[in-house]
Amino acid sequence: MALVNTIVGALKSAAACRYAVPTSSSLLQRHNRLALGNNYNGGSAFYSNITVEKKGKKNNVGFIQLNRPKALNALCDALMKELQTALSDFSKDEEVGCVVLTGSNKAFAAGADIKEMQPREFAEVYKGDFLGFWNSISLFKKPIIAAVNGYALGGGCEIAMMCDIIYAGEKAKFGQPEILLGTIPGGGGTQRLTQAVGKSKAMEMVLTGDQISAQEALQFGLVANVYPVEELVDKVMEKAEKIASMSQIATGMAKEAVNSSYEMTLAEGIHLERRLFHSTFATILKLAINSIGSCNMGIINAKLITCKQYIRNVPLLDLKTCARIMRTAPTCFYVK
Ligand code: CAA
């Protein structure tokens, strides 16, 4: 009987265990949480093709690393959707003033996922506007920097070009090799590459599939600077922290103005720039009023602009400080 009881007890606890076993999705979530450690998830998602965190001394840089090493970060649908979610989270995060997008030392990204693309038919890609949503990266409002080590090919080169600045590691390779697959760039390559390197070089790259080195990319203006492979991310983080420390309103407007040069005529672009420039006075003036508090309102007429500090870091100013500000004009503070 004791044996029977033992067997019955064991069966009961086995059954209890079975019901306690987490479902595969909850296991996956738990695994992801553990694997992600303190990684940022913006409150809305866990990722399996990218890692996402906030970095920098002030925790104000959003850092996204493409993470499909076995496929050289090929941009499958799932990865691109995760990237879109991460950017959406960072766009809502007030603390984040700049985002860095990077890959591994071997590959930033080797392009759209060829294995995923291969079975697709015209009707499906046309009706589903395949790759259409990729463009959301270029619509991201905050500054975003691509830190490219290794291959940035096809879609990899294209998403780097959707970023505001590209920095490259010395061994980076850029290319639009789609022609070698019997197709053409589909993520903006023919347009953005041409704007970045000029028609002749872009044509050469798009028509031959030839890759260019980091040094050539620098020479042609595709990248802003080249760093040793191991130093790239640190150097880019320095730039990102610097950008993130600026007024988000000003960086947003500066980005909008520069990007408008791609879309508008010179006259329209200059008009937009001036209007944006004028609108920065609204934030500056407000700040001046906030900052001077009970001071002589005459300071508001002092020369404004040229900003070195954040309003958040600036306590209400006393009269003496205001007087000093007036002496050292043009100086002002801006709204973050
Ligand atoms: N899609 C899917 N898988 C890819 C891939 C891609 N774009 N690029 C590389 N991989 C995979 C390979 O299949 C391989 O996986 P398996 O071991 O499972 O077969 C793994 O990554 C490693 O690749 P290789 O063995 O080829 O690595 P390598 O060092 O010898 O060569 C490479 C590196 C030169 C980048 C080479 O992988 C390559 O040429 N890749 C394809 C690049 C390409 O054509 N990109 C354009 C894609 S189309 C596109 O992007 C359209 C668009 O405009 C959006």
Residues whose N, C-alpha, C, O or C-beta is under 5 A from the ligand:
A	BS01	CAA	K70 A71 L72 A74 A110 G111 A112 D113 I114 K115 Y151 L153 G154 G155 P177 E178 I184 P185 G186 G187
